[in-house]
């Protein structure tokens, strides 16, 4: 587990606390997304690309599926993940190709196998790309988060101050 300490953010914290809740959420989430983009780009660069032709797979599927997503559980949370196909995409492929077995039924656009690449199997050695991306870019991501958070917090605070001073 990694641990990172940030110093000199007390004034920033006070500014964020002064912002209305919705604006604070937007500011923090925007800064988190900006930091996560650094990790996403590195994960895409590290992602394995199919070398041997296979009719069930398309080269670059995993690389194209690495995204930054909003957390459903944490109002401020974002995370870098491999986005799976939606149920609608799977159903559409099955109907178009008469496929019945399996979740994606050999859909070449389905990146479900990323987990086998990342962690390996009994028959396939792991070739991680997400964890090394995090390790390589975590400090850059933190710096990006801090930079964007400061800019956005000040910008939103100025906007609130302007709106408060305007006659209605």
N, CA, C and O atoms as a DFTB+ gen file, in Angstrom:
672 C
 N C O
     1  1       0.846      -1.176       0.000
     2  2       0.000       0.000       0.000
     3  2       0.889       1.236       0.000
     4  3       1.870       1.298       0.742
     5  1       0.554       2.213      -0.824
     6  2       1.329       3.436      -0.942
     7  2       0.763       4.503      -0.023
     8  3      -0.442       4.543       0.227
     9  1       1.630       5.361       0.475
    10  2       1.222       6.457       1.330
    11  2       1.895       7.725       0.827
    12  3       3.097       7.741       0.566
    13  1       1.109       8.781       0.694
    14  2       1.626      10.046       0.188
    15  2       1.151      11.150       1.118
    16  3      -0.017      11.176       1.504
    17  1       2.051      12.065       1.484
    18  2       1.679      13.192       2.323
    19  2       1.756      14.473       1.514
    20  3       2.683      14.668       0.727
    21  1       0.771      15.349       1.711
    22  2       0.753      16.644       1.032
    23  2       0.836      17.728       2.108
    24  3       0.202      17.619       3.157
    25  1       1.610      18.758       1.844
    26  2       1.771      19.853       2.785
    27  2       1.326      21.158       2.126
    28  3       1.373      21.287       0.903
    29  1       0.896      22.121       2.937
    30  2       0.558      23.446       2.431
    31  2      -0.815      23.542       1.799
    32  3      -1.056      24.427       0.978
    33  1      -1.713      22.655       2.162
    34  2      -3.040      22.690       1.558
    35  2      -4.119      23.183       2.528
    36  3      -5.309      23.070       2.237
    37  1      -3.709      23.728       3.677
    38  2      -4.693      24.187       4.663
    39  2      -5.557      25.316       4.113
    40  3      -6.773      25.317       4.308
    41  1      -4.939      26.277       3.428
    42  2      -5.711      27.391       2.858
    43  2      -6.661      26.876       1.780
    44  3      -7.796      27.336       1.661
    45  1      -6.185      25.933       1.017
    46  2      -7.008      25.334      -0.024
    47  2      -8.202      24.611       0.593
    48  3      -9.317      24.689       0.078
    49  1      -7.965      23.917       1.685
    50  2      -9.032      23.197       2.374
    51  2     -10.089      24.177       2.883
    52  3     -11.287      23.910       2.782
    53  1      -9.647      25.300       3.425
    54  2     -10.582      26.312       3.920
    55  2     -11.406      26.885       2.766
    56  3     -12.608      27.113       2.908
    57  1     -10.758      27.117       1.626
    58  2     -11.466      27.626       0.452
    59  2     -12.505      26.627      -0.027
    60  3     -13.632      27.004      -0.346
    61  1     -12.133      25.361      -0.077
    62  2     -13.071      24.319      -0.500
    63  2     -14.256      24.214       0.447
    64  3     -15.390      24.017       0.010
    65  1     -13.993      24.347       1.755
    66  2     -15.077      24.277       2.728
    67  2     -16.030      25.457       2.595
    68  3     -17.204      25.350       2.950
    69  1     -15.534      26.584       2.085
    70  2     -16.379      27.763       1.895
    71  2     -17.263      27.632       0.651
    72  3     -18.268      28.332       0.525
    73  1     -16.895      26.750      -0.249
    74  2     -17.680      26.573      -1.467
    75  2     -18.956      25.798      -1.170
    76  3     -18.974      24.941      -0.286
    77  1     -20.014      26.093      -1.899
    78  2     -21.219      25.271      -1.759
    79  2     -20.887      23.817      -2.110
    80  3     -19.983      23.553      -2.903
    81  1     -21.614      22.896      -1.522
    82  2     -21.311      21.460      -1.660
    83  2     -21.195      21.017      -3.114
    84  3     -20.247      20.311      -3.457
    85  1     -22.126      21.406      -3.975
    86  2     -22.094      20.970      -5.373
    87  2     -20.838      21.481      -6.075
    88  3     -20.207      20.742      -6.830
    89  1     -20.474      22.735      -5.831
    90  2     -19.275      23.288      -6.464
    91  2     -18.027      22.596      -5.943
    92  3     -17.107      22.306      -6.708
    93  1     -17.995      22.333      -4.650
    94  2     -16.857      21.625      -4.071
    95  2     -16.688      20.253      -4.697
    96  3     -15.571      19.820      -4.982
    97  1     -17.805      19.573      -4.909
    98  2     -17.781      18.263      -5.564
    99  2     -17.200      18.375      -6.962
   100  3     -16.335      17.592      -7.352
   101  1     -17.682      19.354      -7.711
   102  2     -17.194      19.525      -9.088
   103  2     -15.711      19.843      -9.124
   104  3     -14.981      19.327      -9.971
   105  1     -15.263      20.692      -8.204
   106  2     -13.853      21.077      -8.154
   107  2     -12.981      19.864      -7.838
   108  3     -11.991      19.608      -8.523
   109  1     -13.350      19.128      -6.808
   110  2     -12.551      17.972      -6.393
   111  2     -12.570      16.896      -7.473
   112  3     -11.528      16.338      -7.816
   113  1     -13.752      16.607      -8.008
   114  2     -13.828      15.554      -9.022
   115  2     -13.042      15.923     -10.278
   116  3     -12.388      15.066     -10.872
   117  1     -13.100      17.183     -10.683
   118  2     -12.334      17.624     -11.865
   119  2     -10.836      17.449     -11.620
   120  3     -10.101      17.018     -12.509
   121  1     -10.394      17.781     -10.423
   122  2      -8.971      17.637     -10.100
   123  2      -8.575      16.163     -10.036
   124  3      -7.503      15.786     -10.508
   125  1      -9.434      15.334      -9.456
   126  2      -9.157      13.894      -9.401
   127  2      -9.107      13.295     -10.807
   128  3      -8.234      12.480     -11.107
   129  1     -10.037      13.697     -11.660
   130  2     -10.044      13.185     -13.040
   131  2      -8.768      13.588     -13.764
   132  3      -8.191      12.788     -14.500
   133  1      -8.330      14.814     -13.561
   134  2      -7.107      15.287     -14.223
   135  2      -5.903      14.456     -13.774
   136  3      -5.057      14.098     -14.594
   137  1      -5.823      14.152     -12.489
   138  2      -4.739      13.316     -11.998
   139  2      -4.846      11.893     -12.522
   140  3      -3.844      11.291     -12.907
   141  1      -6.055      11.359     -12.535
   142  2      -6.277       9.990     -13.009
   143  2      -5.948       9.845     -14.493
   144  3      -5.572       8.761     -14.940
   145  1      -6.086      10.919     -15.252
   146  2      -5.759      10.869     -16.687
   147  2      -4.280      10.531     -16.897
   148  3      -3.927       9.859     -17.866
   149  1      -3.431      10.991     -16.003
   150  2      -1.999      10.665     -16.101
   151  2      -1.798       9.149     -15.996
   152  3      -1.034       8.558     -16.760
   153  1      -2.490       8.538     -15.048
   154  2      -2.377       7.091     -14.858
   155  2      -3.007       6.351     -16.032
   156  3      -2.467       5.349     -16.500
   157  1      -4.156       6.846     -16.512
   158  2      -4.830       6.214     -17.648
   159  2      -3.940       6.193     -18.879
   160  3      -3.834       5.172     -19.558
   161  1      -3.308       7.309     -19.164
   162  2      -2.432       7.374     -20.350
   163  2      -1.274       6.389     -20.236
   164  3      -0.896       5.750     -21.217
   165  1      -0.715       6.269     -19.036
   166  2       0.381       5.320     -18.838
   167  2      -0.124       3.888     -18.955
   168  3       0.558       3.041     -19.531
   169  1      -1.300       3.605     -18.421
   170  2      -1.876       2.258     -18.526
   171  2      -2.125       1.902     -19.985
   172  3      -1.900       0.762     -20.391
   173  1      -2.585       2.861     -20.773
   174  2      -2.802       2.604     -22.199
   175  2      -1.473       2.330     -22.894
   176  3      -1.388       1.457     -23.759
   177  1      -0.452       3.064     -22.521
   178  2       0.868       2.838     -23.124
   179  2       1.419       1.468     -22.734
   180  3       2.102       0.824     -23.530
   181  1       1.125       1.020     -21.514
   182  2       1.614      -0.269     -21.030
   183  2       0.768      -1.453     -21.503
   184  3       1.240      -2.590     -21.488
   185  1      -0.468      -1.202     -21.919
   186  2      -1.409      -2.284     -22.238
   187  2      -0.871      -3.180     -23.352
   188  3      -0.343      -2.692     -24.352
   189  1      -1.010      -4.492     -23.172
   190  2      -0.554      -5.421     -24.209
   191  2      -1.439      -5.319     -25.449
   192  3      -2.645      -5.089     -25.356
   193  1      -0.820      -5.493     -26.593
   194  2      -1.541      -5.450     -27.863
   195  2      -1.373      -6.805     -28.537
   196  3      -0.270      -7.349     -28.587
   197  1      -2.457      -7.340     -29.048
   198  2      -2.460      -8.645     -29.703
   199  2      -1.429      -8.677     -30.827
   200  3      -1.448      -7.826     -31.717
   201  1      -0.534      -9.657     -30.786
   202  2       0.507      -9.787     -31.809
   203  2       0.143     -10.822     -32.870
   204  3       0.394     -10.617     -34.058
   205  1      -0.451     -11.937     -32.435
   206  2      -0.823     -13.008     -33.361
   207  2      -2.293     -12.858     -33.749
   208  3      -3.138     -12.677     -32.872
   209  1      -2.612     -12.927     -35.025
   210  2      -4.006     -12.776     -35.449
   211  2      -4.920     -13.810     -34.786
   212  3      -4.562     -14.981     -34.659
   213  1      -6.088     -13.362     -34.373
   214  2      -7.083     -14.229     -33.749
   215  2      -8.456     -13.676     -34.138
   216  3      -8.741     -12.511     -33.858
   217  1      -9.308     -14.473     -34.769
   218  2     -10.609     -13.965     -35.205
   219  2     -11.523     -13.555     -34.047
   220  3     -12.489     -12.818     -34.249
   221  1     -11.215     -14.039     -32.819
   222  2     -12.039     -13.699     -31.662
   223  2     -11.587     -12.422     -30.970
   224  3     -12.285     -11.932     -30.083
   225  1     -10.452     -11.875     -31.345
   226  2      -9.897     -10.690     -30.682
   227  2      -9.459      -9.658     -31.713
   228  3      -9.119      -9.994     -32.848
   229  1      -9.473      -8.405     -31.296
   230  2      -9.033      -7.313     -32.138
   231  2      -7.856      -6.621     -31.450
   232  3      -7.915      -6.341     -30.253
   233  1      -6.804      -6.350     -32.190
   234  2      -5.623      -5.690     -31.616
   235  2      -6.005      -4.312     -31.060
   236  3      -6.698      -3.540     -31.723
   237  1      -5.556      -4.017     -29.858
   238  2      -5.783      -2.707     -29.251
   239  2      -7.081      -2.577     -28.467
   240  3      -7.420      -1.483     -28.017
   241  1      -7.812      -3.675     -28.295
   242  2      -9.090      -3.613     -27.577
   243  2      -8.896      -3.183     -26.128
   244  3      -9.633      -2.333     -25.629
   245  1      -7.919      -3.758     -25.460
   246  2      -7.687      -3.391     -24.054
   247  2      -7.233      -1.938     -23.968
   248  3      -7.739      -1.170     -23.149
   249  1      -6.294      -1.573     -24.800
   250  2      -5.754      -0.203     -24.800
   251  2      -6.877       0.831     -24.967
   252  3      -6.902       1.846     -24.272
   253  1      -7.796       0.563     -25.888
   254  2      -8.892       1.498     -26.149
   255  2      -9.920       1.518     -25.021
   256  3     -10.678       2.480     -24.897
   257  1      -9.955       0.483     -24.208
   258  2     -10.973       0.366     -23.162
   259  2     -10.539       0.917     -21.809
   260  3     -11.347       0.945     -20.881
   261  1      -9.296       1.353     -21.665
   262  2      -8.836       1.916     -20.390
   263  2      -9.419       3.326     -20.266
   264  3      -9.158       4.194     -21.099
   265  1     -10.208       3.537     -19.217
   266  2     -10.885       4.815     -19.041
   267  2     -10.799       5.300     -17.599
   268  3     -10.422       4.557     -16.694
   269  1     -11.159       6.562     -17.413
   270  2     -11.323       7.134     -16.078
   271  2     -12.829       7.244     -15.881
   272  3     -13.536       7.817     -16.709
   273  1     -13.310       6.685     -14.767
   274  2     -14.746       6.657     -14.516
   275  2     -15.080       7.232     -13.150
   276  3     -14.265       7.196     -12.228
   277  1     -16.280       7.758     -13.036
   278  2     -16.804       8.294     -11.788
   279  2     -17.245       7.134     -10.901
   280  3     -17.866       6.182     -11.375
   281  1     -16.927       7.216      -9.634
   282  2     -17.334       6.181      -8.686
   283  2     -18.827       6.296      -8.400
   284  3     -19.362       7.399      -8.281
   285  1     -19.485       5.164      -8.292
   286  2     -20.904       5.158      -7.946
   287  2     -21.098       5.207      -6.435
   288  3     -22.168       5.584      -5.956
   289  1     -20.071       4.828      -5.689
   290  2     -20.189       4.734      -4.238
   291  2     -19.669       5.968      -3.506
   292  3     -20.181       6.309      -2.440
   293  1     -18.673       6.634      -4.054
   294  2     -18.041       7.773      -3.397
   295  2     -18.317       9.027      -4.219
   296  3     -17.974       9.074      -5.400
   297  1     -18.931      10.040      -3.616
   298  2     -19.318      11.214      -4.399
   299  2     -18.121      11.954      -4.996
   300  3     -18.270      12.635      -6.011
   301  1     -16.952      11.839      -4.397
   302  2     -15.769      12.484      -4.949
   303  2     -14.910      11.523      -5.776
   304  3     -13.958      11.950      -6.430
   305  1     -15.234      10.254      -5.750
   306  2     -14.348       9.245      -6.311
   307  2     -14.315       9.142      -7.822
   308  3     -15.332       9.305      -8.497
   309  1     -13.136       8.870      -8.336
   310  2     -12.930       8.493      -9.731
   311  2     -11.921       7.353      -9.726
   312  3     -11.138       7.213      -8.787
   313  1     -11.941       6.550     -10.764
   314  2     -10.973       5.469     -10.842
   315  2     -10.632       5.152     -12.278
   316  3     -11.399       5.438     -13.197
   317  1      -9.471       4.556     -12.456
   318  2      -9.003       4.129     -13.766
   319  2      -9.350       2.654     -13.881
   320  3      -9.007       1.859     -13.005
   321  1     -10.030       2.289     -14.958
   322  2     -10.430       0.891     -15.127
   323  2     -10.501       0.540     -16.605
   324  3     -10.382       1.400     -17.478
   325  1     -10.699      -0.746     -16.858
   326  2     -10.954      -1.221     -18.213
   327  2     -12.468      -1.336     -18.314
   328  3     -13.090      -2.127     -17.605
   329  1     -13.048      -0.547     -19.193
   330  2     -14.501      -0.490     -19.326
   331  2     -15.009      -1.693     -20.114
   332  3     -14.611      -1.903     -21.259
   333  1     -15.893      -2.486     -19.497
   334  2     -16.446      -3.639     -20.214
   335  2     -17.527      -3.206     -21.198
   336  3     -17.981      -2.061     -21.178
   337  1     -17.926      -4.120     -22.044
   338  2     -19.032      -3.850     -22.945
   339  2     -20.322      -3.737     -22.140
   340  3     -20.455      -4.344     -21.077
   341  1     -21.255      -2.967     -22.646
   342  2     -22.557      -2.861     -21.994
   343  2     -23.406      -4.064     -22.391
   344  3     -23.104      -4.751     -23.367
   345  1     -24.444      -4.308     -21.646
   346  2     -25.361      -5.398     -21.969
   347  2     -25.963      -5.224     -23.356
   348  3     -26.180      -6.197     -24.078
   349  1     -26.227      -3.992     -23.713
   350  2     -26.801      -3.690     -25.033
   351  2     -25.815      -4.053     -26.156
   352  3     -26.210      -4.608     -27.182
   353  1     -24.533      -3.735     -25.950
   354  2     -23.507      -4.075     -26.947
   355  2     -23.367      -5.587     -27.090
   356  3     -23.230      -6.096     -28.202
   357  1     -23.400      -6.296     -25.984
   358  2     -23.279      -7.752     -26.020
   359  2     -24.479      -8.363     -26.734
   360  3     -24.314      -9.228     -27.595
   361  1     -25.677      -7.923     -26.384
   362  2     -26.890      -8.443     -26.997
   363  2     -26.907      -8.160     -28.498
   364  3     -27.272      -9.025     -29.294
   365  1     -26.516      -6.964     -28.873
   366  2     -26.471      -6.586     -30.289
   367  2     -25.526      -7.502     -31.065
   368  3     -25.854      -7.953     -32.162
   369  1     -24.352      -7.776     -30.491
   370  2     -23.381      -8.650     -31.154
   371  2     -23.934     -10.066     -31.270
   372  3     -23.812     -10.706     -32.314
   373  1     -24.537     -10.541     -30.200
   374  2     -25.098     -11.898     -30.223
   375  2     -26.165     -12.033     -31.304
   376  3     -26.191     -13.017     -32.043
   377  1     -27.038     -11.044     -31.388
   378  2     -28.112     -11.091     -32.375
   379  2     -27.563     -11.026     -33.797
   380  3     -28.050     -11.719     -34.690
   381  1     -26.559     -10.200     -33.996
   382  2     -25.986     -10.037     -35.338
   383  2     -25.198     -11.266     -35.783
   384  3     -25.093     -11.535     -36.980
   385  1     -24.646     -12.011     -34.830
   386  2     -23.779     -13.135     -35.172
   387  2     -24.315     -14.500     -34.755
   388  3     -23.631     -15.511     -34.916
   389  1     -25.511     -14.533     -34.230
   390  2     -26.093     -15.802     -33.820
   391  2     -25.322     -16.476     -32.696
   392  3     -25.409     -17.694     -32.542
   393  1     -24.576     -15.723     -31.915
   394  2     -23.773     -16.287     -30.821
   395  2     -24.665     -16.570     -29.620
   396  3     -25.574     -15.795     -29.322
   397  1     -24.413     -17.661     -28.940
   398  2     -25.234     -18.034     -27.790
   399  2     -24.413     -18.220     -26.513
   400  3     -24.867     -17.838     -25.434
   401  1     -23.242     -18.784     -26.611
   402  2     -22.452     -19.122     -25.417
   403  2     -21.606     -17.945     -24.942
   404  3     -21.197     -17.086     -25.724
   405  1     -21.361     -17.936     -23.643
   406  2     -20.432     -16.975     -23.052
   407  2     -20.992     -15.577     -22.956
   408  3     -21.945     -15.222     -23.650
   409  1     -20.393     -14.789     -22.091
   410  2     -20.864     -13.423     -21.874
   411  2     -20.789     -12.585     -23.149
   412  3     -21.787     -12.006     -23.577
   413  1     -19.620     -12.525     -23.744
   414  2     -19.458     -11.745     -24.965
   415  2     -19.511     -12.607     -26.202
   416  3     -19.521     -12.095     -27.321
   417  1     -19.547     -13.920     -26.008
   418  2     -19.610     -14.892     -27.111
   419  2     -18.605     -14.553     -28.209
   420  3     -18.959     -14.415     -29.380
   421  1     -17.348     -14.423     -27.801
   422  2     -16.234     -14.161     -28.723
   423  2     -16.345     -12.847     -29.479
   424  3     -15.881     -12.740     -30.614
   425  1     -16.945     -11.872     -28.870
   426  2     -17.021     -10.537     -29.461
   427  2     -15.609      -9.945     -29.465
   428  3     -15.011      -9.811     -28.397
   429  1     -15.058      -9.588     -30.627
   430  2     -13.685      -9.064     -30.680
   431  2     -13.524      -7.703     -30.002
   432  3     -12.401      -7.265     -29.754
   433  1     -14.633      -7.033     -29.702
   434  2     -14.572      -5.737     -29.028
   435  2     -14.667      -5.848     -27.509
   436  3     -14.616      -4.832     -26.816
   437  1     -14.802      -7.061     -26.981
   438  2     -14.964      -7.270     -25.541
   439  2     -13.597      -7.422     -24.866
   440  3     -12.872      -8.375     -25.151
   441  1     -13.238      -6.481     -23.964
   442  2     -11.926      -6.543     -23.301
   443  2     -11.939      -7.356     -22.007
   444  3     -11.104      -7.122     -21.134
   445  1     -12.871      -8.308     -21.862
   446  2     -13.013      -9.052     -20.615
   447  2     -11.711      -9.721     -20.179
   448  3     -11.496      -9.935     -18.986
   449  1     -10.856     -10.046     -21.117
   450  2      -9.647     -10.820     -20.825
   451  2      -8.513      -9.975     -20.247
   452  3      -7.424     -10.493     -19.998
   453  1      -8.755      -8.679     -20.030
   454  2      -7.703      -7.829     -19.473
   455  2      -7.247      -8.352     -18.122
   456  3      -6.068      -8.260     -17.782
   457  1      -8.179      -8.901     -17.352
   458  2      -7.852      -9.384     -16.020
   459  2      -6.869     -10.561     -16.084
   460  3      -6.041     -10.728     -15.188
   461  1      -6.961     -11.372     -17.138
   462  2      -6.025     -12.480     -17.315
   463  2      -4.632     -11.948     -17.656
   464  3      -3.622     -12.529     -17.257
   465  1      -4.588     -10.840     -18.397
   466  2      -3.308     -10.202     -18.725
   467  2      -2.688      -9.600     -17.458
   468  3      -1.498      -9.770     -17.194
   469  1      -3.498      -8.911     -16.700
   470  2      -3.005      -8.208     -15.515
   471  2      -2.528      -9.160     -14.419
   472  3      -1.465      -8.947     -13.837
   473  1      -3.302     -10.207     -14.135
   474  2      -3.004     -11.080     -13.010
   475  2      -2.505     -12.467     -13.401
   476  3      -1.993     -13.198     -12.553
   477  1      -2.648     -12.839     -14.668
   478  2      -2.201     -14.150     -15.122
   479  2      -3.206     -15.247     -14.793
   480  3      -4.196     -15.020     -14.099
   481  1      -2.928     -16.430     -15.303
   482  2      -3.750     -17.612     -15.034
   483  2      -2.800     -18.781     -14.795
   484  3      -1.583     -18.603     -14.763
   485  1      -3.353     -19.955     -14.630
   486  2      -2.520     -21.143     -14.454
   487  2      -1.717     -21.439     -15.714
   488  3      -0.657     -22.061     -15.651
   489  1      -2.229     -20.990     -16.862
   490  2      -1.571     -21.282     -18.144
   491  2      -0.932     -20.063     -18.803
   492  3      -0.299     -20.180     -19.852
   493  1      -1.096     -18.910     -18.194
   494  2      -0.607     -17.677     -18.807
   495  2       0.044     -16.805     -17.734
   496  3      -0.587     -16.466     -16.732
   497  1       1.293     -16.451     -17.947
   498  2       2.004     -15.592     -16.985
   499  2       1.405     -14.183     -17.006
   500  3       0.972     -13.696     -18.050
   501  1       1.389     -13.553     -15.858
   502  2       0.865     -12.193     -15.753
   503  2       1.760     -11.222     -16.509
   504  3       2.986     -11.328     -16.478
   505  1       1.126     -10.278     -17.186
   506  2       1.861      -9.162     -17.788
   507  2       1.105      -7.890     -17.396
   508  3       0.373      -7.314     -18.200
   509  1       1.299      -7.463     -16.136
   510  2       0.530      -6.334     -15.607
   511  2       0.808      -5.038     -16.347
   512  3       1.930      -4.777     -16.781
   513  1      -0.231      -4.235     -16.482
   514  2      -0.102      -2.922     -17.107
   515  2      -0.785      -1.836     -16.280
   516  3      -0.387      -0.674     -16.359
   517  1      -1.797      -2.180     -15.495
   518  2      -2.496      -1.190     -14.677
   519  2      -1.692      -0.841     -13.416
   520  3      -1.484       0.335     -13.119
   521  1      -1.250      -1.845     -12.692
   522  2      -0.499      -1.597     -11.457
   523  2       0.810      -0.854     -11.727
   524  3       1.119       0.094     -11.006
   525  1       1.597      -1.249     -12.745
   526  2       2.812      -0.479     -13.030
   527  2       2.507       0.963     -13.453
   528  3       3.282       1.871     -13.156
   529  1       1.388       1.175     -14.141
   530  2       1.017       2.537     -14.541
   531  2       0.773       3.391     -13.303
   532  3       1.201       4.543     -13.241
   533  1       0.086       2.823     -12.325
   534  2      -0.148       3.541     -11.071
   535  2       1.175       3.860     -10.386
   536  3       1.405       4.995      -9.968
   537  1       2.036       2.865     -10.272
   538  2       3.316       3.059      -9.596
   539  2       4.177       4.113     -10.305
   540  3       4.853       4.907      -9.650
   541  1       4.149       4.119     -11.633
   542  2       4.966       5.067     -12.401
   543  2       4.444       6.492     -12.314
   544  3       5.230       7.440     -12.293
   545  1       3.128       6.653     -12.264
   546  2       2.535       7.984     -12.399
   547  2       1.844       8.535     -11.160
   548  3       1.237       9.604     -11.232
   549  1       1.914       7.848     -10.034
   550  2       1.153       8.302      -8.874
   551  2       1.582       9.686      -8.379
   552  3       0.737      10.469      -7.946
   553  1       2.862       9.995      -8.435
   554  2       3.302      11.311      -7.959
   555  2       2.954      12.413      -8.956
   556  3       2.582      13.517      -8.558
   557  1       3.075      12.117     -10.249
   558  2       2.640      13.091     -11.262
   559  2       1.146      13.336     -11.153
   560  3       0.685      14.470     -11.289
   561  1       0.391      12.276     -10.909
   562  2      -1.060      12.400     -10.765
   563  2      -1.398      13.273      -9.557
   564  3      -2.303      14.107      -9.619
   565  1      -0.677      13.079      -8.476
   566  2      -0.895      13.873      -7.271
   567  2      -0.574      15.346      -7.525
   568  3      -1.317      16.226      -7.089
   569  1       0.526      15.619      -8.225
   570  2       0.876      17.002      -8.561
   571  2      -0.185      17.631      -9.463
   572  3      -0.555      18.790      -9.277
   573  1      -0.673      16.866     -10.438
   574  2      -1.718      17.364     -11.337
   575  2      -2.994      17.650     -10.537
   576  3      -3.645      18.674     -10.747
   577  1      -3.342      16.754      -9.633
   578  2      -4.509      16.943      -8.770
   579  2      -4.382      18.248      -7.990
   580  3      -5.313      19.053      -7.959
   581  1      -3.233      18.450      -7.367
   582  2      -3.014      19.643      -6.551
   583  2      -3.097      20.913      -7.404
   584  3      -3.730      21.890      -7.003
   585  1      -2.467      20.900      -8.562
   586  2      -2.472      22.074      -9.447
   587  2      -3.884      22.434      -9.891
   588  3      -4.299      23.589      -9.796
   589  1      -4.611      21.444     -10.371
   590  2      -5.969      21.691     -10.864
   591  2      -6.888      22.087      -9.717
   592  3      -7.728      22.972      -9.879
   593  1      -6.743      21.449      -8.564
   594  2      -7.574      21.765      -7.411
   595  2      -7.386      23.224      -6.996
   596  3      -8.360      23.930      -6.734
   597  1      -6.141      23.668      -6.938
   598  2      -5.889      25.071      -6.570
   599  2      -6.517      26.032      -7.571
   600  3      -7.192      26.986      -7.185
   601  1      -6.290      25.774      -8.867
   602  2      -6.836      26.663      -9.904
   603  2      -8.360      26.704      -9.862
   604  3      -8.963      27.777      -9.876
   605  1      -8.976      25.521      -9.809
   606  2     -10.437      25.454      -9.852
   607  2     -11.067      26.017      -8.586
   608  3     -12.112      26.664      -8.654
   609  1     -10.448      25.782      -7.430
   610  2     -11.007      26.291      -6.176
   611  2     -10.982      27.819      -6.170
   612  3     -11.960      28.463      -5.790
   613  1      -9.874      28.381      -6.587
   614  2      -9.767      29.846      -6.633
   615  2     -10.760      30.412      -7.641
   616  3     -11.434      31.402      -7.357
   617  1     -10.853      29.795      -8.807
   618  2     -11.772      30.246      -9.857
   619  2     -13.222      30.206      -9.366
   620  3     -13.974      31.159      -9.568
   621  1     -13.609      29.112      -8.727
   622  2     -14.984      28.987      -8.227
   623  2     -15.244      29.967      -7.089
   624  3     -16.331      30.539      -7.006
   625  1     -14.260      30.168      -6.207
   626  2     -14.417      31.122      -5.105
   627  2     -14.579      32.537      -5.644
   628  3     -15.398      33.302      -5.133
   629  1     -13.807      32.898      -6.673
   630  2     -13.929      34.223      -7.293
   631  2     -15.299      34.389      -7.939
   632  3     -15.907      35.456      -7.861
   633  1     -15.769      33.343      -8.565
   634  2     -17.082      33.374      -9.214
   635  2     -18.189      33.597      -8.179
   636  3     -19.110      34.382      -8.402
   637  1     -18.086      32.905      -7.060
   638  2     -19.074      33.060      -5.990
   639  2     -19.023      34.478      -5.426
   640  3     -20.060      35.080      -5.148
   641  1     -17.816      35.006      -5.259
   642  2     -17.659      36.361      -4.733
   643  2     -18.265      37.383      -5.698
   644  3     -18.928      38.328      -5.267
   645  1     -18.039      37.195      -6.998
   646  2     -18.624      38.115      -7.999
   647  2     -20.142      38.055      -7.969
   648  3     -20.813      39.087      -7.997
   649  1     -20.677      36.852      -7.912
   650  2     -22.131      36.686      -7.893
   651  2     -22.739      37.263      -6.630
   652  3     -23.842      37.809      -6.669
   653  1     -22.038      37.152      -5.508
   654  2     -22.533      37.676      -4.237
   655  2     -22.529      39.206      -4.226
   656  3     -23.376      39.819      -3.577
   657  1     -21.581      39.830      -4.941
   658  2     -21.485      41.285      -4.939
   659  2     -22.349      41.949      -5.993
   660  3     -22.513      43.169      -5.970
   661  1     -22.905      41.181      -6.915
   662  2     -23.762      41.735      -7.970
   663  2     -25.141      42.073      -7.407
   664  3     -25.735      41.290      -6.666
   665  1     -25.642      43.272      -7.781
   666  2     -27.001      43.613      -7.342
   667  2     -28.030      42.779      -8.116
   668  3     -27.825      42.455      -9.286
   669  1     -29.118      42.443      -7.460
   670  2     -30.148      41.609      -8.115
   671  2     -31.319      42.414      -8.503
   672  3     -32.277      41.881      -9.063
